[in-house]
């Protein structure tokens, strides 16, 4: 049934908190760039251009020669190719690849869960840096994968395109295994404070400090393990033909998987985690890190699969949930989407109170969260390649969300409804209706 414009406006504005949130989201969500392959973290230059690292789509691994089993996707092969890049996105949306044909590995043949260019940052002097992920055994990087550039941090000459390595995290993991667990390396994100870069590694489960003066890796600290009662965990169904012994592969290891990092208003570092398989809901944490000695303190918990954190100028913290449910419920190993991949952004006020300011409505499997000029930016669909549902860079305008009244502000809701009705009906003659009559009309509909 087609509703008249007045009724539709009234319902949209005043039917309840869900409708209010949807109205806010519809007004503030926009796509800045699309057609991206596994987009990751990014930064702005002094002219307002965005430089975004895209991990690419892997490749065929030189006919299957340069492939390794994925440690996180049922040992589906990760195969290499030169499909990674760094793209410059101008304020008008124009895209220019400033670094191209960079090493990348991804699940075959889907191109999902790529590792390659993972972050791009400028320091206070305008020097540029690019971080490469790996997502595999570091001992296989140079030999089996044939991609020795992965798992490193580079200083970039944007004029010539040349890269100078200033830290080799894969080599460090292979030599020292700082968290004492399995050998996996995957630098995932970084922030720069002064003359140091702080890199979180979601494979090694550590945070590194790196001297940007060429002094290399300094301090290294493992993220505290997340001890979870196994009886509370939910696991995916076993594959057909599985025997009880094979079920042991689902035993949780309580590893903390760091994903996002930013500088807090007080100068400390704030770090988000994803949690290890089976990605339990409501168990991800946020940590505070002392940048001098990398000592770690957990400050918040109760989240699901966090992949980014950011602060606004008032000191409010925003946390990005990659997917609002356990990953395996939404995406099959190999990249097949089987359920809702919606994520969300949660605002944590200085007093610790929380508010979900965005959930779903276009936000899907996002990663990396950054605040700039009254808006939050994130890479959307970060584990997918260009196509019908490919990667994006999206913007959530926080000022637009403030224009919509909070749930429960009944007087404001009715006032907005009346103004909207006037605009929609133009010069059409209207009869005055009481608030009770309006509510009755909504109930009937």
Helices and strands as residue ranges (DSSP letters): H 5-14, H 17-28, E 29-36, E 39-44, E 50-54, H 61-64, E 67-69, E 77-89, E 95-107, E 117-122, E 128-132, G 138-140, I 141-145, E 152-156, E 163-168, H 169-176, E 187-193, E 196-201, E 206-211, E 216-222, G 230-232, G 244-250, E 258-263, E 269-273, E 284-289, E 296-303, E 306-311, E 317-321, H 327-330, E 342-348, E 354-364, E 367-372, E 375-380, E 391-397, H 398-402, H 410-425, H 435-444
